[in-house]
Structures are given as C-alpha cells and as structure tokens.
Amino acid sequence: MTYRALYRAWRPQTFAEVLGQEHVSRTLKNAIAGGRLAHAYLFCGPRGTGKTSMAKILAKALNCERGPTPTPCDRCALCTRIREGYCLDVLEMDAASNRGIDEIRSLRDQVNLTPTEARYKVYIIDEVHMLTAEAFNAFLKTLEEPPPRVVFILATTEPERIPATILSRCQRFDFHRLSPETIRTRLERVAAAEGLELEPRTLGLIARSAEGSLRDALGLLDQCISFSGRTIHHADVLELLGAPPGETLAGIIAALGRRDAGRVLELLAALRNAGGDPRLFLKDLLLWLRNLLLLKVCHDAGALLSLSPEEVTDLKKAAGDWPAARVQQALAELGSEEGTLRWSAQPWIVLETALTGLCLAGEAEAAAAPAPPARADQAGPAASAPPAPAPAPEALAAGGGAACVPRKESAGGAVTLDAVQAAWPRILEEIKAHGPALEAVWRYGQPTALADGRLAVSFTAEGIKNVAAQPEKTAALEAALLAVLKVPLKVQAGAEAAPVAASRREGGGTAAEEPPGVREARALFGADKVTIQDEEEKE
C-alpha cells in the first residue's frame, strides 16, 4: 500500500475534529441545520490551520446521503468520494496555477450545468488571491448570482489582496493560529497511535517550531521519523531544525546575566563553527528571554510558558542574575536588532555587537552617572579647597575675556561630554518611548560640545538639523537627557563643523582643521569670545 504522509492520514473529517476553529465550525453547523446556507464563503488564515479541510467537510455535510446535515456520516458513497477527491461535483482548483481569465471563463461555463451525482456543486478555489484582476472581473457576476445548487468556497492566506467587490459577496471566516499546547496535544495522540517514543520536551519543541500550523507540525514529525526511526531524540529534532542546543542558549543567558562578554563571544563562535543560523539563534534567544520575563513577573507562569518541567528548571537556573527590568530592556534591544540581522550581509557581526552591547551596558551607565560629591572629612589636597567655578559667558563678555575651548570636551554641570556620548544609545532609546519619529531625527545627530549646562548636537545634513531645532524635538531630547543622566541640560541643534582654511591662532600661517565643537561653542558664547588653545600653550 502507498504510504500517506501524516498530515494527510490525520486530516480532520468532521467539524468536531477541526482543532482551534470552533467559531467557524459552530457557525457552519448552525447555518446547515437552520437552512441558511450562503452561496459563497471566504476562508482566511495562516497556512496549516484547516481552511481546505473545513471546505471539504462542508462539501460532505451538504451532499451526504443523510443530509444536508451538520454531522456527515463519512461512510456513504458520496462522503467517501468527496474524501478521496473523486466526486465529479466537488471541484478543487488551485488559483496559483490557474489564475488567468481563460480558466475562470471555463469555470463560469461549468457552473451552469446541473450536478451530476451530488446534491450541490461545490467549487473550492485555494489561494484565490493569486487570480489576476481580469479573472476577478470575469468571476464577479457569477459569484454575485450563481445558479441554484452551487456553492463557492474561496480560501486564502492573504485576504488583503482580494478586491473589495469579491469580499463583499462572500461570508468571511478568519481561521486562527493554533496554540502550542493544542498542537502538542494532537502530536501526543498521533505519536501514541503511530507507536512513537518521544520526550515531552521534544513534542513541545516541535509544537513551538510549527508556529501555529498543525500541518507543519505533522510534517516535521514525519521528517523526524524518517531521520530517527520510531524513537525520536531531542538532539535529532534540534539538528533537523538547525536550532541551537538548549545548553548553548542557557549558557549565553547565564553569561549575559553575569555581563561576561568574553564567554558570550566564545559560545557564539562555537555555534558559528557548528554551522548554526544566527537568525534562528536570535529567534530562540528572544523566546528564552520572553519566557524569562514571564517567570519574573507572573506568579503562575506555567500556563503561559508552554514548556516541559525540565525546560522550566533550566530557565529558573538562568534567571538568577537577571532583574526583570533588565530582561525587558534586553528584549527591546534584541527585538529591534532582528530586522537588521535579517538584511545584513554580516549577521554574525551584528549579533556579536548586540550581545556584547548588553554586557557592556553597565560600563556605559557607570560612565554616564554623575560623580558622587566629596565628603567634608576626606583627606588629601583635592578635598582641602573646592575648585573655583568657571566664569559665566556673560561675565566673560563683560570683562572682554575669551572662552577657551579644549579640543575634545568641555564640562557641563556634573556630566562630561564623554559621558553623554557613552550614554547616547540609551538616550535614543528613551526618546523612542515618546515616538519613533523623534528617535529617527536624533539618531542622525552627534553630541559635540557641552558647556554651562548647554549641549550642542551636530548634524551633517542641514535639513535634519532644521527639523531637530524645532521646540518639540529639542524638548523631547532634553527630557530624555534628564531621565538618563539625571542632570538638566539645554539642547542646541547645529550643523557639523567644517574644516577651515587657515589657523585661528595668532601668527598661524598654515592651514588647520577646526576642532569638533568649536562652531557650536561660538554659537553659544559668541564668535569673538572663543579661541583655540593647545595644551602646550596653556602651560
């Protein structure tokens, strides 16, 4: 006897056997029982959720010798012929390969013929969104006013591509993705019937990998049988999926919790040498972090995790060094990197940079934090006398002095320019919470000068600088600076400083490049109050 794939052998044959779509089954059964049958139905939803199976069950319910009935017998001649695909009056058409106007014209001619052996002629058109615009137009009149005893069932994974004129003439049903627990329960039943031996965590891995598609889950189980035989090991499924072992994920989670960037890079290198997929690894890592967050914030997270007891134990071991707030921050940062990783030509480098950034975030926070004030009883010459405060720009202007701008940074309160630059990624994330458009503007800027509590941010493009200079944009950045650095700063957006042709120093006759931040300092204090002084000249 010819072998049948598991997803075909276990295809549901009654409304009660369709998993996860009770809202569709109930509506169709009530319509049949009440004699309120529509002439056209549209089944929408992801792949492998039961759209075609539901269409064939509806065809059997309409044409069963005991029917029309909500519970077809599945034993009479017509039910058997429909199930095996031999019924002349139940036609299944793939619109992906029969998408032209000629095929629809042929169907339109067949519709006018009376049923040959069944009570209703049922046309099941799969992937209907693939029809051309001309084919939809040719089909429109027939769909609106079909002959008696004709029912159209359209199925699609992309309902947004179907014209509104078609949608308005159909009863629409949206099929939902199946939960991992629902798929796992069905896999347990199939495994028992087929005499398979699997660990509970292996069934959970297959169920999660299917992403809501029961057909994909049964197809993967079929593939595992071919690979491992009747005894399926967890490592075999991981190898088939190309997924990282749980030990590797647990090790990286633990290393991230300890902020051990070296260990993270070692584990990533081992995964890369083993032929791992960085995109699949990041997907699994995000799932681990999501489960870790649920474990931290939910009192009873068991129902939400969909994990085996062994996996929950491993997760609890890795949760020790992770505060809930840090897990949430890691999820947000790595989630934003997923799109970058998908299109990057160097995905491993992107992944390594993102993970080491999580480890080194503590150092950036320490650099951005203001220094603690010195105690009054602290010994040493540094504590004996406080440094003299820097003169205000107004005092400099009144005294005719000049503000001396160092080549690298200037002080602004208790925060240095280096600290602002180190915390800039976190500041951008804080702005993003107020709106992605605000973050997109300031991402093109770079802090270049800090003096007297005023921060200059430079832009290479004049247009972006003009947008950033708007009051609501600068107010958003000032709020983010206060939230991250705990120090109030005023923001001024300016254009990037350009090289100058001659030296600004007295007696300088050779060309020199203007240091970063000088242009912003001139804008803050006045051009005649700013000079450039080398460290040698200070001495």
C-alpha positions in Angstrom: 0.0 0.0 0.0 1.3 3.5 -0.8 2.5 5.5 2.2 0.4 8.5 3.1 2.0 11.5 4.9 0.9 12.0 8.5 -0.8 15.3 7.7 -2.9 13.6 5.1 -3.6 10.5 7.2 -4.7 12.7 10.1 -6.7 15.2 8.1 -10.0 16.0 10.0 -13.1 14.5 8.5 -15.8 16.1 10.7 -16.5 19.6 12.1 -15.7 18.3 15.6 -12.2 17.1 14.5 -11.0 20.5 13.3 -8.8 22.0 16.1 -8.8 25.6 17.2 -11.6 26.8 14.8 -14.7 26.3 16.9 -16.1 29.7 15.9 -16.1 28.6 12.2 -17.4 25.1 12.9 -20.3 26.3 15.0 -21.4 28.9 12.5 -21.4 26.5 9.6 -23.2 23.8 11.5 -26.0 26.2 12.6 -26.3 27.5 9.1 -26.8 24.0 7.7 -29.2 23.0 10.5 -31.3 26.2 10.0 -31.3 26.1 6.2 -29.4 29.4 6.0 -26.7 28.3 3.5 -24.8 31.1 1.7 -23.7 30.8 -1.9 -20.1 31.9 -1.3 -17.7 31.6 1.6 -14.2 33.0 2.1 -11.9 31.2 4.5 -8.9 33.3 5.5 -6.0 32.4 7.8 -2.4 31.2 8.0 -1.2 28.0 6.4 -2.0 24.7 8.0 -4.9 25.9 10.1 -7.7 23.9 8.4 -9.1 26.0 5.6 -9.2 23.4 2.9 -10.2 20.6 5.4 -13.1 22.7 6.5 -14.1 23.3 2.9 -14.2 19.6 2.2 -16.1 18.9 5.4 -18.7 21.5 4.4 -19.0 19.8 1.0 -19.6 16.4 2.7 -22.2 18.0 5.0 -24.1 19.4 2.0 -24.0 16.2 -0.1 -24.1 13.4 2.5 -26.9 10.9 1.8 -28.3 11.7 5.2 -28.0 15.5 4.6 -27.8 18.2 4.4 -26.6 17.6 7.9 -24.1 19.2 10.4 -22.7 15.7 11.1 -21.9 13.9 7.8 -21.6 10.1 8.2 -18.3 9.9 6.3 -19.3 6.3 5.3 -21.8 6.7 2.4 -20.7 6.7 -1.2 -20.7 10.5 -1.7 -18.8 11.2 1.6 -16.2 8.6 0.6 -15.8 10.0 -2.9 -15.5 13.6 -1.6 -13.0 12.5 1.0 -10.9 10.7 -1.7 -11.2 13.5 -4.2 -13.2 11.5 -6.8 -16.6 13.3 -6.7 -17.4 15.0 -10.0 -19.5 17.7 -8.4 -16.9 18.8 -5.8 -14.1 20.6 -7.8 -10.9 21.8 -6.1 -8.9 24.4 -8.1 -5.5 25.9 -7.3 -5.7 29.6 -8.2 -1.9 29.9 -8.1 -1.5 27.7 -11.2 -5.0 28.5 -12.8 -5.0 32.2 -12.4 -6.0 33.6 -15.8 -9.2 34.7 -17.3 -9.5 31.6 -19.5 -9.7 29.3 -16.5 -12.4 31.5 -14.9 -14.4 31.5 -18.2 -14.2 27.7 -18.3 -15.4 27.6 -14.7 -18.2 30.0 -15.5 -19.4 27.7 -18.3 -19.4 24.6 -16.0 -21.3 26.4 -13.3 -24.5 26.4 -15.4 -24.5 22.6 -15.6 -26.7 20.7 -13.1 -25.0 18.5 -10.5 -24.1 15.0 -11.9 -24.3 12.8 -8.7 -24.4 15.1 -5.7 -27.0 17.5 -4.3 -24.8 20.6 -4.6 -21.9 21.5 -6.9 -19.1 22.8 -4.7 -16.2 24.8 -6.1 -13.2 25.1 -3.7 -10.7 27.7 -5.0 -7.5 27.7 -3.0 -5.1 30.6 -2.9 -7.7 32.8 -4.5 -5.7 35.9 -4.1 -3.4 34.7 -6.9 -6.1 35.4 -9.6 -5.4 38.2 -11.9 -7.5 41.4 -11.9 -9.2 40.3 -15.2 -10.0 36.9 -13.8 -11.6 38.5 -10.7 -13.7 40.8 -13.0 -14.9 37.8 -15.1 -15.8 35.9 -11.9 -17.7 38.8 -10.3 -21.1 38.3 -11.9 -21.1 34.5 -11.4 -20.2 34.9 -7.7 -22.9 37.5 -7.2 -25.7 35.5 -8.8 -24.7 31.8 -9.1 -27.2 29.2 -10.4 -29.1 27.2 -7.8 -27.3 24.3 -6.1 -23.9 25.9 -6.5 -21.6 26.9 -3.5 -18.3 28.6 -3.8 -15.7 28.2 -1.1 -12.6 30.5 -1.5 -9.5 30.0 0.6 -6.6 32.4 1.0 -3.7 33.3 3.2 -3.7 37.0 2.1 -7.2 38.4 2.1 -5.9 42.0 1.7 -5.1 41.1 -1.9 -8.7 40.2 -2.8 -10.8 43.0 -4.4 -13.4 44.6 -2.1 -16.1 43.7 -4.7 -15.3 40.0 -4.1 -15.1 40.3 -0.3 -18.5 42.0 -0.1 -20.2 39.0 -1.9 -18.8 36.3 0.5 -19.3 35.3 4.1 -15.8 35.7 5.6 -14.4 33.4 8.3 -11.0 34.1 9.8 -9.0 31.0 10.9 -6.7 31.4 13.9 -3.2 30.0 14.5 -3.3 27.0 16.9 -1.7 27.4 20.3 1.4 25.3 21.0 -0.5 23.4 23.7 -3.2 22.4 21.2 -0.7 21.2 18.7 1.2 19.4 21.4 -1.9 17.5 22.5 -2.6 16.4 18.9 1.0 15.3 18.5 0.8 13.2 21.6 -2.3 11.4 20.2 -0.6 10.9 16.8 2.6 9.6 18.5 0.6 7.1 20.6 -1.3 5.9 17.5 1.8 5.5 15.4 3.9 3.8 18.2 6.5 6.6 18.5 8.6 7.3 21.6 9.4 11.0 22.3 10.3 13.1 25.3 7.7 15.6 26.4 10.2 18.5 25.7 10.7 17.1 22.2 6.9 17.4 21.5 7.0 20.9 22.9 9.9 21.8 20.6 8.0 20.5 17.5 4.8 22.3 18.5 6.6 25.7 19.0 8.5 25.3 15.8 5.3 24.9 13.8 4.2 28.5 14.7 0.5 27.7 14.9 0.3 25.3 11.8 -0.8 21.8 12.6 0.2 20.7 9.1 3.7 21.9 9.6 3.9 20.1 13.0 2.8 16.8 11.5 5.2 17.3 8.5 8.1 17.9 10.9 7.1 14.8 12.9 7.1 12.8 9.7 10.6 14.0 8.9 11.8 13.1 12.4 10.5 9.5 11.9 12.5 9.3 8.7 15.6 10.6 10.4 15.4 8.7 13.8 13.0 5.9 13.4 10.4 5.2 16.0 12.5 6.5 18.8 13.0 10.3 18.3 15.6 12.0 20.4 15.6 15.7 21.3 19.0 16.3 19.8 17.8 14.8 16.5 15.0 17.3 16.3 17.4 20.2 17.1 19.7 19.0 14.3 16.8 18.8 11.8 15.6 22.3 12.7 19.1 23.8 12.8 18.3 25.2 16.2 20.9 25.8 18.9 21.0 23.3 21.7 19.3 24.3 24.9 22.7 24.1 26.8 24.1 26.8 24.4 21.1 29.1 25.0 21.2 28.5 28.7 25.0 29.3 28.7 24.6 32.5 26.8 21.7 33.6 29.0 23.8 32.9 32.1 26.8 34.8 30.6 24.6 37.8 29.7 23.3 37.8 33.2 26.9 38.0 34.6 27.8 40.5 31.9 30.6 38.2 30.8 31.1 39.4 27.2 34.1 37.0 26.6 32.1 33.9 27.4 29.2 35.1 25.2 31.6 35.5 22.2 33.1 32.0 22.9 29.7 30.4 22.8 28.7 32.3 19.7 32.0 31.2 18.0 31.3 27.6 18.8 27.8 27.9 17.5 29.1 29.5 14.3 31.7 26.8 13.8 29.0 24.2 14.2 27.0 25.7 11.2 24.3 27.5 13.3 22.0 30.0 11.8 22.3 33.4 13.5 18.8 34.5 12.6 17.3 31.3 14.1 19.5 31.6 17.2 18.3 35.2 17.8 14.7 34.0 17.4 15.2 31.3 20.0 17.1 33.7 22.3 14.2 36.1 22.2 11.8 33.3 23.1 14.0 32.4 26.1 14.1 36.0 27.3 10.4 36.2 26.9 9.9 33.1 29.0 12.4 34.5 31.5 10.4 37.7 31.8 7.2 35.8 32.3 8.9 33.8 35.0 10.0 37.0 36.7 6.8 39.0 36.6 4.0 36.3 36.8 3.1 34.5 39.9 1.9 31.4 38.0 3.7 31.5 34.6 3.3 27.7 33.9 0.2 28.2 31.7 1.9 30.9 29.7 5.3 29.2 29.1 4.2 26.0 27.3 7.4 24.4 28.5 8.2 21.0 29.9 9.3 20.7 33.5 12.9 20.1 32.5 12.9 23.3 30.4 11.3 25.3 33.3 14.1 24.0 35.6 16.8 25.2 33.2 15.1 28.5 32.8 14.9 29.1 36.6 18.7 28.3 36.9 19.4 31.0 34.3 17.1 33.5 35.9 19.3 34.2 39.0 21.4 37.1 37.6 18.6 38.8 35.7 16.4 41.6 37.2 13.0 41.9 35.5 13.8 45.4 34.2 17.0 44.2 32.6 15.2 41.3 30.9 12.7 43.7 29.4 15.4 46.0 28.2 17.3 43.1 26.6 14.1 42.0 24.8 13.5 45.5 23.5 17.1 46.0 22.2 17.4 42.5 20.7 14.0 42.7 19.2 15.0 45.9 17.3 18.1 44.1 16.0 16.1 41.3 14.5 15.2 43.3 11.4 18.8 44.5 11.0 20.0 40.9 11.2 17.6 39.7 8.5 19.0 42.0 5.8 22.6 42.2 7.0 25.5 40.8 4.9 27.4 40.1 8.2 24.7 38.7 10.5 27.2 37.2 13.0 28.9 40.5 13.5 25.6 42.2 14.1 24.6 39.5 16.6 28.0 39.7 18.4 27.8 43.5 18.6 24.2 43.4 20.0 25.0 40.8 22.7 28.3 42.4 23.8 26.4 45.7 24.0 24.1 44.1 26.6 27.1 43.0 28.6 28.9 46.4 28.4 25.8 48.4 29.1 26.7 48.6 32.8 30.0 50.3 32.0 28.2 52.9 29.9 25.8 53.5 32.7 28.7 54.0 35.2 30.4 56.4 32.8 27.2 58.4 32.4 26.4 58.6 36.1 27.4 61.8 37.9 30.4 61.6 40.2 29.5 61.4 43.9 30.3 64.6 45.9 33.5 64.5 48.0 33.0 64.2 51.8 33.9 67.1 54.0 36.2 64.9 56.1 38.0 63.4 53.1 41.8 63.8 53.5 44.1 65.0 50.8 44.8 68.1 48.9 42.0 67.6 46.4 39.4 67.9 49.2 41.0 70.8 51.0 39.8 73.5 48.7 37.0 73.3 46.1 37.9 74.4 42.6 36.9 77.8 41.5 33.7 77.9 39.4 34.1 78.6 35.7 33.0 82.2 34.8 29.7 82.5 33.1 29.6 83.6 29.4 28.1 86.9 30.4 31.0 87.6 32.7 33.4 86.8 30.0 31.7 89.1 27.6 31.7 91.9 30.2 35.4 91.5 31.0 36.4 91.3 27.4 38.0 87.8 28.0 37.8 84.9 25.7 36.3 81.4 26.4 39.0 78.7 25.9 37.6 75.6 24.2 39.5 72.4 24.7 39.9 70.2 21.6 37.9 67.3 22.9 35.3 68.2 25.5 34.0 70.8 27.9 32.2 70.4 31.2 28.5 70.9 31.7 27.5 70.6 35.3 28.4 67.2 36.8 28.3 65.5 33.4 31.1 65.4 30.8 30.8 65.2 27.1 32.3 61.7 27.1 29.6 60.6 29.5 26.9 62.0 27.2 28.4 60.3 24.1 28.7 57.0 26.0 25.0 57.2 27.1 23.8 58.3 23.7 22.3 54.9 22.6 20.3 54.8 25.9 19.2 58.4 25.4 17.9 57.5 21.9 16.0 54.5 23.4 14.4 56.9 25.9 13.4 59.2 23.1 12.0 56.3 21.2 9.5 55.6 24.0 8.0 59.1 23.2 7.7 58.3 19.5 9.8 56.5 16.8 9.7 59.7 14.6 11.6 61.6 17.3 14.2 58.9 17.7 14.7 58.8 13.9 15.6 62.5 13.9 18.1 62.5 16.8 19.7 59.2 15.6 21.4 61.3 12.9 22.9 63.7 15.5 26.1 63.5 17.5 26.9 65.4 20.7 29.9 67.6 20.0 30.1 70.3 22.7 29.0 70.7 26.3 29.4 73.9 28.3 27.5 75.7 31.0 24.7 73.2 31.0 24.1 73.5 27.3 24.7 70.6 24.9 25.4 71.1 21.2 24.3 68.3 18.8 25.7 68.4 15.3 24.1 67.1 12.1 25.7 66.5 8.7 22.5 67.4 6.8 21.1 70.9 7.0 17.5 69.6 6.5 17.7 67.3 9.5 19.2 70.0 11.6 16.3 72.3 10.9 13.8 69.6 11.9 15.8 68.8 15.1 15.8 72.5 16.0 12.0 72.6 16.4 11.0 73.2 20.0 9.1 70.0 20.5 12.1 68.0 19.2 14.6 69.7 21.5 12.2 69.3 24.4 12.0 65.6 23.8 15.8 65.3 23.9 16.1 67.4 27.0 13.5 65.2 28.8 15.5 62.1 27.7 18.8 63.6 28.9 17.2 64.3 32.3 15.8 60.8 32.5 19.0 59.0 31.7 21.7 61.3 33.1 19.7 62.8 36.0 21.1 66.3 35.0 19.1 69.0 33.3 20.7 70.2 30.0 19.6 72.6 27.3 20.0 71.4 23.7 21.0 73.4 20.7 21.0 71.7 17.2 23.7 72.9 14.8 25.3 71.9 11.5 28.5 69.8 11.5 31.7 71.9 11.9 33.7 72.1 8.6 37.4 72.4 8.1 38.7 75.9 7.9 41.3 77.2 5.5 43.7 78.9 8.0 44.7 78.5 11.6 42.8 80.6 14.2 45.8 81.1 16.3 47.9 84.3 16.2 50.8 84.0 13.9 49.5 80.8 12.3 50.0 80.8 8.6 49.4 77.2 7.8 46.0 75.5 7.1 44.5 73.7 10.1 41.3 71.8 10.8 38.8 73.4 13.2 38.3 71.0 16.2 34.9 69.4 16.8 32.5 71.6 18.8 34.1 74.9 18.1 31.3 76.1 15.8 28.7 75.2 18.4 30.8 77.0 21.2 30.9 80.1 19.0 27.1 79.9 18.6 26.7 79.6 22.4 29.2 82.3 23.6 29.8 84.5 20.5 32.4 84.2 17.8 34.7 86.9 19.3 34.8 85.2 22.7 36.1 81.8 21.6 39.7 80.9 20.7 41.5 77.6 20.2 44.4 76.9 22.6 46.7 73.9 22.6 47.7 72.1 25.7 51.3 73.4 25.2 50.0 77.0 25.1 48.2 76.5 28.4 51.5 75.7 30.1 
